Amino acid sequence: MTYCVALQLDRGLLFMSDTRTNSGVDNISTFRKMVHFEVPGERCITLMTAGNLATTQAVVSLLQERSKSPDERSPDILQLPTMFQVAGLIGQTLREVISRHDDNGQKASSTFSATILLGGQIAGGEPRIYLIYPEGNFIEASADTPFFQIGETKYGRPILVRAYEADMSFEDAMKLVLVSFDSTIKANLSVALPLDYHVYEADSLHLGRTGRIEADDPYFQDISSGWGVALRDAFAALPEFSFEDSAAPHEDTGGA
């Protein structure tokens, strides 16, 4: 399983992904799920992947090869003029890779399924985030939907919904996303550290702060333990429930 998050902020974009891959409890490994495409001063693009590893790696490899080989640069992720067209290319490539498995008699709709988060900026446009589905279609983040998640999304979503603000600082956004990941990791053993991140500053058109948060990272440990304490304190501070005050007495409405 996987957990990846992309936030759209007034200041730019924030990406974070876990690195765990597994095919059962006895086959667990670490694999990078975030990849970057960059032409400094012209474009900066980040992808995060979830789903079948063979599918996602095939998609990334095709995109990388087409950006390197002159005879394969039509279309090319490093030459398309808009993020919308980049999303279309990635969706088409994802659909093509899944269809190959399908043509070989495999059930691509389930076994070989994958989803992709795309974000970045190309000169002349605004920073964008897209969620690309296995069928190749996609949706774009907006003021109403300012962040996307893929993979194991349900455990980390509540904190994002409650605490996200478009004008928050990158530092606060990192803290928010780390709490979201901590909640997911606590609830699902198939998501785990290390965590990769990329913080892209709007209009910079080059890679921003990137890094990896390891399992022994002291700040993440503080976040994990501190969030648990804060939840218990908040729970204790809530008004006490009373059956007498909150529930009407049972009345027998049955007939004689």
C-alpha positions, 0 to 999 in steps of 0.5 A: 500500500502507499500514501501520497499527498499533494497540497496546493498553497498560496506559496506553492506546492507541497508533496510527500510520499511514503516509501513502503512496498509490500507483497505480503507481510514477508516481502516488504521493501523500500522504494522511491515513489516520487520523481522529478522532471526539471528544466531550471527556469522553464519548468518543474514537475513532480510525480507521485505514484500508487498502485502496482509497482510494475505499472508505475515504474513502466510509466515513469520509465517511458516518460524518462526515456522519451525525454532523453531520446531525440527520436522519442520526443513526440510528445515529451514531458519536457517540451509540452507547453502546459501542465494540462497537456502534461497531465494528458500525456501521463494519463495516456501513458498510464492507460497504454501501460495498463492496456498492454497487461490487459491485452495479455489476458491480465485483469488490468483493472484490478491487479495492474491498476495505478494512480498518479499525482502530478504537480508543478509549474511551467513558465507562463502558467500557474502551479497546478496539481492533478489526480490521474486515474487508471483510465487515463482521465484526470481532475485538477485541484481547485479552491474547493479541492485544494489537496489530493491523496492517493493510496491509503487515504482515509486515515490521514484525511480528517486532519487535512480537512480540519486544519488546512489553510491555503495561506499557511506557511510551508513550515505549518504545511509540513507539520500538517502533512506529517500529522496526516502521515503519522495517523496513517502509519499508526492505522495501517502497517502497509504505510511506513517511513522513510517519507520523501518530500518536495516543497516547491515555491511558486514561480521559482521554476526549479526544484525546491527543498527536497529530502527524506524523513527517516524513522529515527528523525527526532522531529517526526518522533516529537510530532508523533508523540505530541499529537497523541498527547494533544488528542488525549488532552482534547478528548479529556477537555470535551464536555462529559456525556450524560445519559440522563441529559442527552437521552429521553427515557424509554417509553413503551409504545406497544399496544395491549 
